[in-house]
Every structure is written in structure tokens, then in C-alpha cells.
């Protein structure tokens, strides 16, 4: 016999972290479906079966929810990508793996990825600045891979590193707008297809 589901507004009966996680999960879904500005605290409370005032026992504001969702998504990308830096692999293999990991994070977290890439512009100036700084670190990560490939002779010596990094990021980041986990393509299928096309233009003529 299964335990009964929690009844509405039973926050006191649940561990604080459990209820907090529920709030962030529902906020991520609503922000991704409706947009940050179109989602009210009343909407959020209604989805959770809570009284509006009860939310403030767990969070201080709607913007705090957005900040937490954005920061959590950024951390997932960091953990997936930055471990590649020290791997003893040629740049083309690192790039292929980086794109696969990048798209995997998006595919596994479609709602938070949508909020991250689309709703972050609604952050307050301080939080907005942290996100743009993070975006610079990801841009640098891909530029470093391209620079490594040029130094190895894997990538074309005349490659415009800035433009190539922008192209790669446009491809992988934009996947949140069209990729569907239930579809016929896996994240690896998407990443391999992108990598095959991009590497064909990046590789040095000297590399078979």
C-alpha cells in the first residue's frame, strides 16, 4: 500500500529542502512555459497547493527563484565542460566531446535551460553581470579549444577563433528551442551531426 500524497499547504510536514526543491522545480517549469514576468507568485503558490504567503517561508522573492535557477544551470555547464581542460586529447576530440556534454546538459534540463538562455535578461543588474561574466568564461573555454587545435596543426592556421567560437555556441545553445528528448535524435546524435559539419570547416587541409 502506497503512502498518501501530501495534501496542499503541508510545508511544515516536509523537510525544508524538499519543499524548497519543489518550489524551484515548479518555478522552472512555469518560467519556461509562461515566461518570468507572466508568472506570478500566486501562480506558483497555486501550482504547489500552497497559500501565497507560505512561499515566503522558503524564498524571499520571485527574483531569487530566477537567480537560483540560472546559477544552478551555469554550474551544471561548468561541471560538464571544464573537466575537459586537463584531458590529454587532441582539440578536435575535445571539441566533439564538449559539444556532446553541452547538449546533454540542455537535454537533461530543458526547463532550466530555457530559463537560463531566455529569461536571464530579466535579472537585476548585479545578477545579470554575473551571468554575462559566466558567458565570457564559456566563450573562453571554446576559444581555448580552437587555439589548441591551431597550435597542434589540427585546425586551420587562418581560423578566426572568435567567429568560430560564436558559431559553435550558437549551435549548441540554441538547441533548447527545438530539441525534444522524446524525439528520434539523442543528444549525442545532435552533437555528432553538428561536430561533423563544423569540424569539416575547422580542420586544416593538412589533416586527413
HELIX and SHEET records of a PDB file:
HELIX    1   1 UNK A   11  UNK A   13  5                                   3    
HELIX    2   2 UNK A   16  UNK A   34  1                                  19    
HELIX    3   3 UNK A   41  UNK A   48  1                                   8    
HELIX    4   4 UNK A   52  UNK A   57  5                                   6    
HELIX    5   5 UNK A   62  UNK A   81  1                                  20    
HELIX    6   6 UNK A   82  UNK A   86  5                                   5    
HELIX    7   7 UNK A   91  UNK A  108  1                                  18    
HELIX    8   8 UNK A  110  UNK A  114  1                                   5    
HELIX    9   9 UNK A  115  UNK A  119  3                                   5    
HELIX   10  10 UNK A  120  UNK A  122  5                                   3    
HELIX   11  11 UNK A  125  UNK A  152  1                                  28    
HELIX   12  12 UNK A  161  UNK A  173  1                                  13    
HELIX   13  13 UNK A  174  UNK A  177  5                                   4    
HELIX   14  14 UNK A  187  UNK A  202  1                                  16    
END                                                                             
